[in-house]
Amino acid sequence: MVPSMKIIVAVKRVVDFNVKVRVKADQSGIELANVKMSMNPFCEIAVEEAVRLKEKGLAKEIIVVSIGPQQAQETLRTALAMGADRAILVQTDVAAEPLAVAKALKALVQKETPDLVILGKQSIDGDNNQTGQMLSALLGWGQATFASKIEKDGGKLNVTREIDGGLETLSLRLPCIVTTDLRLNEPRYASLPNIMKAKQKPLATMTPADLGVDVTPRITTLKVTEPASRKSGIKVKDVAELVAKLKTEAKVIS
């Protein structure tokens, strides 16, 4: 079988999911100074799926892309160590919103002409779940979101996606957009030899202006606050006491 697909995978640098997020003292945003950063977990799943497609002989090249600060090169190197072939950083210190990211990806897609673009369904910092859908609209390509299984069938992809009522399988003509859900795969750990090899793989840097994209934010964050602390729970001795407290104190039953 001759490998056919060229794949672009978008990845994002976020606060590591194990880190307890802290709000800045002035409530202007999240504290990022001296905080461990890593690849967004859903983006890791997207990279892993692209690498698996290549290992099956279904893809010829994997290009990982990130829109963010210079430090995002570390995230791209991680993706290269996982098995991607080359990387592109669209460098900006502005916190790019989903529409700006989608426009930058559209410009890169038009330049690279991939057969498939894979993205995580959302990032764990903004939780917007918008970029993949916006990119699909801008390109006029078919899309399958929340993918839990991907199979190639000739010039099409069969994508099983998770919906409220269970599972739905879509058939998409290439080129297309796929966003990944948690149960699609288990991302691999990059081995030390592959981490060393990743340092030699190509990593190009450009700016949003090079792509003709304006990343100026359209949304202003007014205030960020900690969630309200929860009261500690109590133990009850029996069902009768539980029912009584639900009636008289919580007042959730009558």
N, C-alpha and C positions, 0 to 999 in steps of 0.2 A: 504493500500500500504506500503510495506517495503522499507524504505529509502535505496538507494543502492550506491549513488555516494560519493566518497571521493574527495574533491576539494582542490587544492592549489591555492592561490591567491597571486600574487607578487605585492608588493607595494613599492613606492619610496618616500623618503623625499626630498622635493624641496622647493625653496623659495615660500612663499605664493603668490597665483595669484593676490592678492590685492596690493602687495608691488611693488613699482617702483624700478626696478633693476638698480643698480649702478655698473659701471666698476671700478676696482681697479686703483689706481693712476699710477701704473707701467704697466697697460694694460695686466697683466698676467692672468686675469680672472674676475669673478664676485665677488663683495664684499659680504661676508657671515657673517661677524662679526656683532653681535647685530641686525640681520635681522630675522624677523618672518619666521619660517619654518612650513610647513604643509604637509599633504599627497597630492601627485599628483592627480589632479581632475579626470583624467581617471582611476586611481587606486581606488579612492573612488567608482566610478561606478562599477568597477569589484567586489569590496567587497560587495556592495549592491546587485548585481545580485546573488552572491553566497549565501548570506543570504536569499534572496527571494526563491531561489531554495530549501534551507533547510526548510523554512517555509511552502513550498508546499509539504513537505514530500519526496522530490526527492534527498536529500543528507543527509548523516549521520554525516559528519565531515567537518569543514572548517579550513584549516591551512593557516595562512598568513605568508609570507616570505619577508624579506627585506635584501638587500645587501648594507651595508653602515656603518657609524660611530656609536658609542655607542648611540648617541642622537636619532638614528632611532628607539630606543625602544619606544619613545613617539608616533611615527607614528604607530607602531605595536599595542600599547595599544589603540589607537583610533580605529583601525580595530577590536580589541577584544571587545571594547565597542559597536561597531556597530552590533556585533553578531557572530564574528569568535570564534572558540573554543580554539585554541592554536596558538602560534607564534614561529617563528624561525628567529633569526638575525644572518646573516653571517657578522661578524664584520670586517670592514676594513676601514682605513682612506684614502685609495687610491680611487680616483674617478673611479669606475668600468665602463668600456665601455660595450656596448651592448653584444659583444661576450663573455666577461668575465662573465657577469650576466647570459647569456644563459647557459654557461658551469656550473656555480654554481647551477642554477635551474635544469639542467639535472641531476646532482649528487643527488640533493634532491629528485627529482622525482623517481629516481631509488631506493632511500632509502625508501621513503614513499609510493610508488606505488599508486598514485591517479588515478581516472578515468577521471578527468578534470582539466586542468590548465587554469585559467583566468587571463589575464593581461590587463592593459590599453593599448590602441593602441599606445600611445607614452607618453613621459614625457614632461612637459612644459619647462624644462630647456634645454635639449639636442635636443628635437624634432626629434629624430632619426627614430622612427617607425621601429625598427629592431629586438628587443629582442624576441618578440613572434614568428616571422618568423624564426629566427635563432634557437630557441628552438625546433620548429617543425622539422627543418632539422636535428638537432642533435639527436632527439629521433626517427625520422622516423614516426611521428604521423601526422594525418590530421590536418588542421588548417582552421579557418574561422576568417578573420580579419574585423575590422570596424563593429562589430555586433550591430544591432539596435533592434534585437528581438531574444530570445533564447527559444526554446521549446523542451522538452524531449519527445522522441517517442521510447519507449522500450529501446533497447540498442544503440539508436542513438540520436543525437541532430540535430534538424532542426534550422539552424541559418540564419536569414535574415540580409544581410549586405548591407551597403550603397556604391554604385558605381557611377561613373560619369553619367551614363545613367538612374539612378533610384535605384531600389532595386533588389537584387539577393538573392535567398534562396538556401542554401546548406544543404545537409544531410551528417552528419559525423558519422562514427562509433566511439564509445568510445574505448579506451581513445583518447582524442584530445585536441587541443589548441584553445582557443578563445580569441581574443582581442576586447575590448569594445570601442564603439563610444559614442558620447554625448547623442544621443537620445534613448539609451537603457533603462535608468531609471533616477530617481531623488534620489540621495543618501539621506538617513535619517540623522538626527542629533542624536548623541548619548545622551541618557537621563542620568541624574545624577546617578540614581541607577545602570544603566549599566556601567557607568564610574567607579563606586566604585567596581562593580563585576569584571571588567576587570583587576583590580589590583591583583586579586587572580587567574587569569587564567595562565596556564603555558606559560613561555617565555624562550625558550632555546637559548643559544648563542654558536656559533662556529666560526671558522675562515675559510678562503678559503683553507688554508693548510689542515684542517681537511677533506675537500671534495676533496683534490687533484687537486685544481684549482689554476692556476697562474693568478692573476688579474693585473699584471704589464701592464700599458698602452702601446698601440701600436701606439697611435697618440699623437703628441706633439702640444700643442696650441702655435702658434707663437705670436699672438696678438689679444686682444679683444678690440673693439672700440665701442663708442656710434654710433647709426645711425645718418645720416646727418639730421640736423634740417630742417623742412619744412618752406617755406616762408608763411607768413600769406596771407589769401585769400582776394579778393576784391569783391565789389558788382558792378554789372552793371545795368544800368537803363532800358535796353530793349534787345531783342534778337539781334537786328542789331549790337549793341555794343559788345555783346558776340561773335558773328560771326567774327566781325572785329578783336577782340583781339586774337581769336583762329587762325586767318590767319596771322596777323602781328607780334604778340608777341610770342605766343606758337608755331606757325607754325606747327600745327597738322592737319590742313585742307588747301586745296588749292583752 
